[in-house]
Amino acid sequence: MLAGTGLCVLAGAASIAAVGEPMASWEPWALAASLAVPGAAAGWTLHRVAYGR
């Protein structure tokens, strides 16, 4: 879950930078929170699929 969260935050920051949105317009905690939740969900789902209950 931590790896999914970290990768999602990095990918989100890269995509925001790629479209030209200035990173200064985002509060750091808002950026991390908005990207960490789906990243954690993706990591949890992959863990459940790979290792079962």
C-alpha distance matrix in Angstrom:
0.0 3.8 5.4 5.1 6.1 8.6 9.9 10.5 12.3 14.3 15.2 16.3 18.3 19.9 20.8 22.3 24.3 25.4 27.0 28.9 27.4 28.0 24.9 27.2 27.4 23.9 23.1 20.2 18.5 19.1 17.6 14.4 14.1 15.2 12.6 9.5 9.9 10.1 7.3 4.9 7.4 7.5 4.2 5.4 8.7 8.7 7.8 10.6 12.8 12.7 13.2 14.6 15.1
3.8 0.0 3.8 5.4 5.0 6.1 8.5 9.8 10.6 12.3 14.1 15.2 16.6 18.4 19.9 21.1 22.7 24.2 26.1 27.5 26.0 26.1 22.8 24.9 25.6 22.1 21.1 17.9 16.5 17.7 16.1 12.6 13.1 14.7 12.1 8.9 10.6 11.4 8.2 6.7 10.1 10.2 7.4 9.2 12.4 12.0 11.2 14.2 16.3 15.8 16.2 18.1 18.5
5.4 3.8 0.0 3.8 5.4 5.2 6.1 8.4 9.9 10.6 12.0 14.0 15.4 16.5 18.1 19.9 21.2 22.3 24.5 26.1 25.1 25.4 22.4 24.9 25.8 22.5 22.1 18.8 18.1 19.0 16.7 13.6 14.8 15.8 12.5 10.2 12.2 12.0 8.2 8.2 11.1 9.8 7.1 10.1 12.5 11.1 11.0 14.5 15.8 14.8 16.0 18.3 19.4
5.1 5.4 3.8 0.0 3.8 5.5 5.2 6.0 8.6 10.0 10.4 11.9 14.1 15.2 16.1 18.0 19.8 20.6 22.5 24.4 23.4 24.2 21.3 24.1 24.4 21.1 21.0 18.2 17.3 17.5 15.2 12.5 13.1 13.3 10.0 8.1 9.5 8.5 4.8 5.6 8.0 6.4 4.7 8.2 10.0 9.2 10.2 13.2 14.2 14.1 15.8 17.5 18.8
6.1 5.0 5.4 3.8 0.0 3.8 5.6 5.2 6.2 8.7 10.0 10.5 12.3 14.3 15.3 16.4 18.4 19.8 21.4 23.0 21.4 21.9 18.8 21.2 21.5 18.0 17.6 14.7 13.6 14.0 12.0 8.9 9.6 10.4 7.3 4.8 7.2 7.5 4.1 4.9 8.3 8.2 7.2 9.9 12.2 12.3 13.0 15.7 17.2 17.4 18.6 20.1 20.8
8.6 6.1 5.2 5.5 3.8 0.0 3.8 5.4 5.2 6.3 8.6 9.9 10.7 12.4 14.3 15.5 16.7 18.3 20.4 21.7 20.4 20.5 17.3 19.8 20.7 17.5 17.1 13.8 13.6 14.5 12.0 9.1 11.1 12.1 8.8 7.2 10.4 10.7 7.4 8.7 12.0 11.3 10.0 13.1 15.3 14.7 15.3 18.4 19.7 19.3 20.7 22.6 23.6
9.9 8.5 6.1 5.2 5.6 3.8 0.0 3.8 5.4 5.1 6.0 8.4 9.9 10.5 12.1 14.1 15.3 16.2 18.5 20.2 19.5 20.1 17.4 20.4 21.2 18.3 18.7 15.7 15.9 16.2 13.1 11.0 13.1 13.0 9.2 8.9 11.6 10.6 7.3 9.7 12.2 10.5 9.8 13.4 14.8 13.7 15.1 18.2 18.8 18.4 20.4 22.5 23.9
10.5 9.8 8.4 6.0 5.2 5.4 3.8 0.0 3.8 5.4 5.1 5.9 8.4 9.8 10.4 12.0 14.1 15.0 16.6 18.5 17.4 18.4 15.9 18.9 19.1 16.0 16.7 14.2 14.2 13.7 10.6 9.0 10.5 9.7 5.9 6.5 8.9 7.5 5.0 8.4 10.4 9.1 9.7 13.0 14.0 13.8 15.7 18.2 18.8 19.2 21.3 22.8 24.1
12.3 10.6 9.9 8.6 6.2 5.2 5.4 3.8 0.0 3.8 5.5 5.1 6.1 8.6 9.9 10.5 12.2 14.1 15.7 16.9 15.4 15.7 12.8 15.5 16.1 12.9 13.3 10.6 11.0 10.9 7.7 6.1 8.6 8.5 5.2 6.1 9.5 9.5 7.5 10.2 12.8 12.3 12.6 15.6 17.2 17.2 18.6 21.3 22.2 22.5 24.3 25.8 26.8
14.3 12.3 10.6 10.0 8.7 6.3 5.1 5.4 3.8 0.0 3.8 5.4 5.2 6.2 8.6 10.0 10.6 12.2 14.6 15.7 15.0 15.2 12.5 15.6 16.8 14.2 15.1 12.3 13.6 13.8 10.2 9.2 12.3 11.9 8.8 9.8 13.1 12.6 10.3 13.1 15.7 14.4 14.5 17.8 19.2 18.5 20.0 23.0 23.6 23.4 25.5 27.4 28.7
15.2 14.1 12.0 10.4 10.0 8.6 6.0 5.1 5.5 3.8 0.0 3.8 5.5 5.1 6.1 8.6 9.8 10.3 12.5 14.5 14.2 15.3 13.3 16.9 17.4 15.1 16.7 14.6 15.8 15.0 11.4 11.1 13.5 12.1 8.8 10.8 13.4 11.8 10.0 13.5 15.2 13.4 14.3 17.7 18.3 17.6 19.8 22.6 22.6 22.8 25.2 27.0 28.6
16.3 15.2 14.0 11.9 10.5 9.9 8.4 5.9 5.1 5.4 3.8 0.0 3.8 5.4 5.1 6.1 8.5 9.7 10.9 12.7 11.5 12.9 10.9 14.3 14.3 11.9 13.7 12.1 13.3 11.9 8.3 9.0 11.1 9.2 6.6 9.5 11.9 10.7 10.0 13.5 15.0 14.0 15.4 18.4 19.1 19.2 21.4 23.7 24.1 24.7 27.0 28.3 29.7
18.3 16.6 15.4 14.1 12.3 10.7 9.9 8.4 6.1 5.2 5.5 3.8 0.0 3.8 5.5 5.2 6.2 8.6 10.3 11.0 9.8 10.2 7.9 11.4 12.1 10.1 12.0 10.3 12.4 11.6 7.9 9.0 12.0 10.8 8.8 11.4 14.3 13.9 12.9 16.0 18.0 17.2 18.1 21.2 22.3 22.2 24.1 26.7 27.2 27.5 29.7 31.2 32.5
19.9 18.4 16.5 15.2 14.3 12.4 10.5 9.8 8.6 6.2 5.1 5.4 3.8 0.0 3.8 5.5 5.1 6.0 8.9 10.0 10.3 11.2 9.8 13.6 14.5 13.2 15.4 13.9 16.1 15.4 11.6 12.6 15.5 14.1 11.7 14.2 17.0 15.9 14.6 18.0 19.8 18.4 19.3 22.7 23.3 22.7 24.9 27.6 27.6 27.8 30.3 32.0 33.7
20.8 19.9 18.1 16.1 15.3 14.3 12.1 10.4 9.9 8.6 6.1 5.1 5.5 3.8 0.0 3.8 5.4 4.9 6.4 8.8 9.1 11.2 10.7 14.4 14.4 13.3 16.0 15.1 17.1 15.5 11.9 13.5 15.7 13.4 11.4 14.6 16.7 15.1 14.6 18.2 19.4 17.9 19.6 22.7 22.9 22.6 25.2 27.5 27.3 27.9 30.6 32.0 33.7
22.3 21.1 19.9 18.0 16.4 15.5 14.1 12.0 10.5 10.0 8.6 6.1 5.2 5.5 3.8 0.0 3.8 5.5 5.5 6.7 5.7 7.8 7.4 11.0 10.6 9.8 12.9 12.8 15.0 13.2 9.9 12.4 14.6 12.4 11.3 14.7 16.9 15.9 15.9 19.3 20.6 19.8 21.5 24.4 24.9 25.0 27.4 29.6 29.8 30.6 33.0 34.3 35.6
24.3 22.7 21.2 19.8 18.4 16.7 15.3 14.1 12.2 10.6 9.8 8.5 6.2 5.1 5.4 3.8 0.0 3.8 5.6 5.2 5.7 6.7 6.8 10.5 11.2 11.2 14.2 13.8 16.7 15.5 12.2 14.4 17.2 15.5 14.2 17.3 19.9 19.1 18.5 21.9 23.5 22.4 23.7 26.9 27.5 27.3 29.5 32.1 32.1 32.6 35.0 36.6 38.1
25.4 24.2 22.3 20.6 19.8 18.3 16.2 15.0 14.1 12.2 10.3 9.7 8.6 6.0 4.9 5.5 3.8 0.0 3.8 5.4 7.6 9.7 10.5 14.1 14.4 14.6 17.7 17.3 20.0 18.5 15.1 17.2 19.7 17.5 16.0 19.1 21.4 20.0 19.4 23.1 24.3 22.7 24.3 27.6 27.7 27.2 29.8 32.3 31.9 32.3 35.1 36.7 38.5
27.0 26.1 24.5 22.5 21.4 20.4 18.5 16.6 15.7 14.6 12.5 10.9 10.3 8.9 6.4 5.5 5.6 3.8 0.0 3.8 5.8 9.0 10.7 13.9 13.3 13.9 17.4 17.8 20.2 18.1 15.2 17.9 19.9 17.3 16.4 20.0 21.8 20.3 20.5 24.1 24.9 23.7 25.7 28.7 28.7 28.6 31.4 33.5 33.1 34.0 36.8 38.0 39.7
28.9 27.5 26.1 24.4 23.0 21.7 20.2 18.5 16.9 15.7 14.5 12.7 11.0 10.0 8.8 6.7 5.2 5.4 3.8 0.0 3.8 6.1 8.8 11.4 11.2 12.6 16.2 16.9 19.8 18.0 15.3 18.3 20.5 18.4 17.9 21.3 23.4 22.5 22.6 26.0 27.2 26.3 28.0 31.0 31.3 31.3 33.8 36.1 36.0 36.7 39.4 40.7 42.2
27.4 26.0 25.1 23.4 21.4 20.4 19.5 17.4 15.4 15.0 14.2 11.5 9.8 10.3 9.1 5.7 5.7 7.6 5.8 3.8 0.0 3.8 6.2 8.6 7.7 9.0 12.7 13.9 16.6 14.6 12.4 15.6 17.6 15.6 15.7 19.1 21.1 20.6 21.0 24.2 25.5 25.1 26.8 29.6 30.1 30.5 32.8 35.0 35.2 36.1 38.5 39.6 40.8
28.0 26.1 25.4 24.2 21.9 20.5 20.1 18.4 15.7 15.2 15.3 12.9 10.2 11.2 11.2 7.8 6.7 9.7 9.0 6.1 3.8 0.0 3.8 5.3 5.7 7.8 11.0 12.2 15.4 14.1 12.1 15.3 17.7 16.4 16.6 19.6 22.0 22.1 22.1 25.1 26.8 26.6 27.9 30.7 31.7 32.0 34.0 36.3 36.9 37.6 39.7 41.0 42.0
24.9 22.8 22.4 21.3 18.8 17.3 17.4 15.9 12.8 12.5 13.3 10.9 7.9 9.8 10.7 7.4 6.8 10.5 10.7 8.8 6.2 3.8 0.0 3.8 5.4 5.6 8.3 8.7 12.1 11.4 9.2 11.9 14.7 13.9 14.0 16.6 19.3 19.8 19.5 22.2 24.3 24.3 25.3 28.0 29.3 29.6 31.3 33.7 34.6 35.1 37.0 38.4 39.3
27.2 24.9 24.9 24.1 21.2 19.8 20.4 18.9 15.5 15.6 16.9 14.3 11.4 13.6 14.4 11.0 10.5 14.1 13.9 11.4 8.6 5.3 3.8 0.0 3.8 5.4 7.1 8.5 12.0 11.6 10.6 13.4 15.8 15.6 16.3 18.6 21.2 22.2 22.1 24.5 26.7 27.0 27.9 30.4 32.0 32.5 34.0 36.3 37.4 38.0 39.7 41.0 41.6
27.4 25.6 25.8 24.4 21.5 20.7 21.2 19.1 16.1 16.8 17.4 14.3 12.1 14.5 14.4 10.6 11.2 14.4 13.3 11.2 7.7 5.7 5.4 3.8 0.0 3.8 6.7 9.3 11.9 10.5 10.0 13.4 15.1 14.3 15.7 18.3 20.3 21.2 21.8 24.2 25.9 26.5 27.9 30.1 31.4 32.3 34.0 36.0 37.1 38.0 39.8 40.7 41.3
23.9 22.1 22.5 21.1 18.0 17.5 18.3 16.0 12.9 14.2 15.1 11.9 10.1 13.2 13.3 9.8 11.2 14.6 13.9 12.6 9.0 7.8 5.6 5.4 3.8 0.0 3.8 6.1 8.4 6.8 6.3 9.7 11.3 10.7 12.2 14.7 16.6 17.8 18.4 20.5 22.4 23.2 24.4 26.5 28.0 29.0 30.5 32.5 33.8 34.7 36.3 37.2 37.6
23.1 21.1 22.1 21.0 17.6 17.1 18.7 16.7 13.3 15.1 16.7 13.7 12.0 15.4 16.0 12.9 14.2 17.7 17.4 16.2 12.7 11.0 8.3 7.1 6.7 3.8 0.0 3.8 5.6 5.3 6.3 8.7 10.0 10.7 12.5 14.1 16.1 18.1 18.5 20.0 22.2 23.4 24.2 26.0 28.0 29.1 30.2 32.2 33.8 34.7 35.9 36.8 36.9
20.2 17.9 18.8 18.2 14.7 13.8 15.7 14.2 10.6 12.3 14.6 12.1 10.3 13.9 15.1 12.8 13.8 17.3 17.8 16.9 13.9 12.2 8.7 8.5 9.3 6.1 3.8 0.0 3.8 5.5 5.2 6.2 8.5 10.0 10.9 11.8 14.5 16.5 16.3 17.6 20.3 21.3 21.7 23.6 25.8 26.7 27.5 29.8 31.5 32.1 33.2 34.3 34.5
18.5 16.5 18.1 17.3 13.6 13.6 15.9 14.2 11.0 13.6 15.8 13.3 12.4 16.1 17.1 15.0 16.7 20.0 20.2 19.8 16.6 15.4 12.1 12.0 11.9 8.4 5.6 3.8 0.0 3.8 5.5 5.1 5.9 8.4 10.0 10.1 12.2 14.9 15.0 15.7 18.2 19.9 20.2 21.6 24.0 25.3 25.8 27.8 29.9 30.6 31.5 32.3 32.1
19.1 17.7 19.0 17.5 14.0 14.5 16.2 13.7 10.9 13.8 15.0 11.9 11.6 15.4 15.5 13.2 15.5 18.5 18.1 18.0 14.6 14.1 11.4 11.6 10.5 6.8 5.3 5.5 3.8 0.0 3.8 5.5 5.1 6.0 8.5 9.8 11.2 13.4 14.3 15.5 17.4 19.0 20.0 21.4 23.3 24.8 25.9 27.6 29.3 30.5 31.6 32.2 32.1
17.6 16.1 16.7 15.2 12.0 12.0 13.1 10.6 7.7 10.2 11.4 8.3 7.9 11.6 11.9 9.9 12.2 15.1 15.2 15.3 12.4 12.1 9.2 10.6 10.0 6.3 6.3 5.2 5.5 3.8 0.0 3.8 5.6 5.3 6.3 8.4 10.6 12.0 12.4 14.3 16.3 17.3 18.3 20.3 22.0 23.0 24.3 26.3 27.7 28.7 30.2 31.0 31.4
14.4 12.6 13.6 12.5 8.9 9.1 11.0 9.0 6.1 9.2 11.1 9.0 9.0 12.6 13.5 12.4 14.4 17.2 17.9 18.3 15.6 15.3 11.9 13.4 13.4 9.7 8.7 6.2 5.1 5.5 3.8 0.0 3.8 5.6 5.4 5.7 8.6 10.6 10.2 11.5 14.1 15.2 15.6 17.5 19.7 20.6 21.5 23.7 25.4 26.1 27.3 28.3 28.5
14.1 13.1 14.8 13.1 9.6 11.1 13.1 10.5 8.6 12.3 13.5 11.1 12.0 15.5 15.7 14.6 17.2 19.7 19.9 20.5 17.6 17.7 14.7 15.8 15.1 11.3 10.0 8.5 5.9 5.1 5.6 3.8 0.0 3.8 5.4 5.1 6.3 9.2 9.9 10.5 12.5 14.5 15.2 16.4 18.5 20.1 20.9 22.5 24.5 25.7 26.6 27.1 27.0
15.2 14.7 15.8 13.3 10.4 12.1 13.0 9.7 8.5 11.9 12.1 9.2 10.8 14.1 13.4 12.4 15.5 17.5 17.3 18.4 15.6 16.4 13.9 15.6 14.3 10.7 10.7 10.0 8.4 6.0 5.3 5.6 3.8 0.0 3.8 5.8 6.2 7.7 9.3 10.9 12.1 13.6 15.2 16.6 18.0 19.6 21.1 22.5 24.0 25.5 26.9 27.2 27.5
12.6 12.1 12.5 10.0 7.3 8.8 9.2 5.9 5.2 8.8 8.8 6.6 8.8 11.7 11.4 11.3 14.2 16.0 16.4 17.9 15.7 16.6 14.0 16.3 15.7 12.2 12.5 10.9 10.0 8.5 6.3 5.4 5.4 3.8 0.0 3.8 5.6 5.9 6.3 8.8 10.4 11.0 12.4 14.5 15.8 16.9 18.5 20.4 21.6 22.7 24.4 25.1 25.7
9.5 8.9 10.2 8.1 4.8 7.2 8.9 6.5 6.1 9.8 10.8 9.5 11.4 14.2 14.6 14.7 17.3 19.1 20.0 21.3 19.1 19.6 16.6 18.6 18.3 14.7 14.1 11.8 10.1 9.8 8.4 5.7 5.1 5.8 3.8 0.0 3.8 5.7 5.0 5.9 8.5 9.8 10.3 12.0 14.1 15.2 16.2 18.1 19.8 20.8 21.9 22.8 23.0
9.9 10.6 12.2 9.5 7.2 10.4 11.6 8.9 9.5 13.1 13.4 11.9 14.3 17.0 16.7 16.9 19.9 21.4 21.8 23.4 21.1 22.0 19.3 21.2 20.3 16.6 16.1 14.5 12.2 11.2 10.6 8.6 6.3 6.2 5.6 3.8 0.0 3.8 5.4 5.2 6.3 8.7 10.0 10.6 12.3 14.4 15.4 16.6 18.5 20.0 21.0 21.2 21.3
10.1 11.4 12.0 8.5 7.5 10.7 10.6 7.5 9.5 12.6 11.8 10.7 13.9 15.9 15.1 15.9 19.1 20.0 20.3 22.5 20.6 22.1 19.8 22.2 21.2 17.8 18.1 16.5 14.9 13.4 12.0 10.6 9.2 7.7 5.9 5.7 3.8 0.0 3.8 5.4 5.0 6.1 8.6 9.8 10.4 12.3 14.1 15.3 16.4 18.2 19.8 20.0 20.7
7.3 8.2 8.2 4.8 4.1 7.4 7.3 5.0 7.5 10.3 10.0 10.0 12.9 14.6 14.6 15.9 18.5 19.4 20.5 22.6 21.0 22.1 19.5 22.1 21.8 18.4 18.5 16.3 15.0 14.3 12.4 10.2 9.9 9.3 6.3 5.0 5.4 3.8 0.0 3.8 5.4 5.1 6.2 8.6 9.9 10.6 12.3 14.3 15.4 16.4 18.1 19.0 19.9
4.9 6.7 8.2 5.6 4.9 8.7 9.7 8.4 10.2 13.1 13.5 13.5 16.0 18.0 18.2 19.3 21.9 23.1 24.1 26.0 24.2 25.1 22.2 24.5 24.2 20.5 20.0 17.6 15.7 15.5 14.3 11.5 10.5 10.9 8.8 5.9 5.2 5.4 3.8 0.0 3.8 5.4 5.1 6.0 8.5 9.9 10.4 12.2 14.2 15.2 16.2 16.8 17.2
7.4 10.1 11.1 8.0 8.3 12.0 12.2 10.4 12.8 15.7 15.2 15.0 18.0 19.8 19.4 20.6 23.5 24.3 24.9 27.2 25.5 26.8 24.3 26.7 25.9 22.4 22.2 20.3 18.2 17.4 16.3 14.1 12.5 12.1 10.4 8.5 6.3 5.0 5.4 3.8 0.0 3.8 5.5 5.1 6.1 8.6 9.8 10.6 12.3 14.2 15.3 15.3 15.7
7.5 10.2 9.8 6.4 8.2 11.3 10.5 9.1 12.3 14.4 13.4 14.0 17.2 18.4 17.9 19.8 22.4 22.7 23.7 26.3 25.1 26.6 24.3 27.0 26.5 23.2 23.4 21.3 19.9 19.0 17.3 15.2 14.5 13.6 11.0 9.8 8.7 6.1 5.1 5.4 3.8 0.0 3.8 5.5 5.1 6.2 8.6 9.9 10.6 12.2 14.1 14.6 16.0
4.2 7.4 7.1 4.7 7.2 10.0 9.8 9.7 12.6 14.5 14.3 15.4 18.1 19.3 19.6 21.5 23.7 24.3 25.7 28.0 26.8 27.9 25.3 27.9 27.9 24.4 24.2 21.7 20.2 20.0 18.3 15.6 15.2 15.2 12.4 10.3 10.0 8.6 6.2 5.1 5.5 3.8 0.0 3.8 5.4 5.2 6.1 8.6 10.0 10.5 12.0 13.2 14.4
5.4 9.2 10.1 8.2 9.9 13.1 13.4 13.0 15.6 17.8 17.7 18.4 21.2 22.7 22.7 24.4 26.9 27.6 28.7 31.0 29.6 30.7 28.0 30.4 30.1 26.5 26.0 23.6 21.6 21.4 20.3 17.5 16.4 16.6 14.5 12.0 10.6 9.8 8.6 6.0 5.1 5.5 3.8 0.0 3.8 5.5 5.1 6.2 8.7 9.9 10.5 10.8 11.3
8.7 12.4 12.5 10.0 12.2 15.3 14.8 14.0 17.2 19.2 18.3 19.1 22.3 23.3 22.9 24.9 27.5 27.7 28.7 31.3 30.1 31.7 29.3 32.0 31.4 28.0 28.0 25.8 24.0 23.3 22.0 19.7 18.5 18.0 15.8 14.1 12.3 10.4 9.9 8.5 6.1 5.1 5.4 3.8 0.0 3.8 5.4 5.1 6.2 8.6 10.0 9.8 11.1
8.7 12.0 11.1 9.2 12.3 14.7 13.7 13.8 17.2 18.5 17.6 19.2 22.2 22.7 22.6 25.0 27.3 27.2 28.6 31.3 30.5 32.0 29.6 32.5 32.3 29.0 29.1 26.7 25.3 24.8 23.0 20.6 20.1 19.6 16.9 15.2 14.4 12.3 10.6 9.9 8.6 6.2 5.2 5.5 3.8 0.0 3.8 5.5 5.1 6.0 8.4 9.5 11.8
7.8 11.2 11.0 10.2 13.0 15.3 15.1 15.7 18.6 20.0 19.8 21.4 24.1 24.9 25.2 27.4 29.5 29.8 31.4 33.8 32.8 34.0 31.3 34.0 34.0 30.5 30.2 27.5 25.8 25.9 24.3 21.5 20.9 21.1 18.5 16.2 15.4 14.1 12.3 10.4 9.8 8.6 6.1 5.1 5.4 3.8 0.0 3.8 5.5 5.2 5.8 7.4 9.2
10.6 14.2 14.5 13.2 15.7 18.4 18.2 18.2 21.3 23.0 22.6 23.7 26.7 27.6 27.5 29.6 32.1 32.3 33.5 36.1 35.0 36.3 33.7 36.3 36.0 32.5 32.2 29.8 27.8 27.6 26.3 23.7 22.5 22.5 20.4 18.1 16.6 15.3 14.3 12.2 10.6 9.9 8.6 6.2 5.1 5.5 3.8 0.0 3.8 5.6 5.4 4.8 6.4
12.8 16.3 15.8 14.2 17.2 19.7 18.8 18.8 22.2 23.6 22.6 24.1 27.2 27.6 27.3 29.8 32.1 31.9 33.1 36.0 35.2 36.9 34.6 37.4 37.1 33.8 33.8 31.5 29.9 29.3 27.7 25.4 24.5 24.0 21.6 19.8 18.5 16.4 15.4 14.2 12.3 10.6 10.0 8.7 6.2 5.1 5.5 3.8 0.0 3.8 5.8 5.6 8.7
12.7 15.8 14.8 14.1 17.4 19.3 18.4 19.2 22.5 23.4 22.8 24.7 27.5 27.8 27.9 30.6 32.6 32.3 34.0 36.7 36.1 37.6 35.1 38.0 38.0 34.7 34.7 32.1 30.6 30.5 28.7 26.1 25.7 25.5 22.7 20.8 20.0 18.2 16.4 15.2 14.2 12.2 10.5 9.9 8.6 6.0 5.2 5.6 3.8 0.0 3.8 6.0 9.4
13.2 16.2 16.0 15.8 18.6 20.7 20.4 21.3 24.3 25.5 25.2 27.0 29.7 30.3 30.6 33.0 35.0 35.1 36.8 39.4 38.5 39.7 37.0 39.7 39.8 36.3 35.9 33.2 31.5 31.6 30.2 27.3 26.6 26.9 24.4 21.9 21.0 19.8 18.1 16.2 15.3 14.1 12.0 10.5 10.0 8.4 5.8 5.4 5.8 3.8 0.0 3.8 6.6
14.6 18.1 18.3 17.5 20.1 22.6 22.5 22.8 25.8 27.4 27.0 28.3 31.2 32.0 32.0 34.3 36.6 36.7 38.0 40.7 39.6 41.0 38.4 41.0 40.7 37.2 36.8 34.3 32.3 32.2 31.0 28.3 27.1 27.2 25.1 22.8 21.2 20.0 19.0 16.8 15.3 14.6 13.2 10.8 9.8 9.5 7.4 4.8 5.6 6.0 3.8 0.0 3.8
15.1 18.5 19.4 18.8 20.8 23.6 23.9 24.1 26.8 28.7 28.6 29.7 32.5 33.7 33.7 35.6 38.1 38.5 39.7 42.2 40.8 42.0 39.3 41.6 41.3 37.6 36.9 34.5 32.1 32.1 31.4 28.5 27.0 27.5 25.7 23.0 21.3 20.7 19.9 17.2 15.7 16.0 14.4 11.3 11.1 11.8 9.2 6.4 8.7 9.4 6.6 3.8 0.0
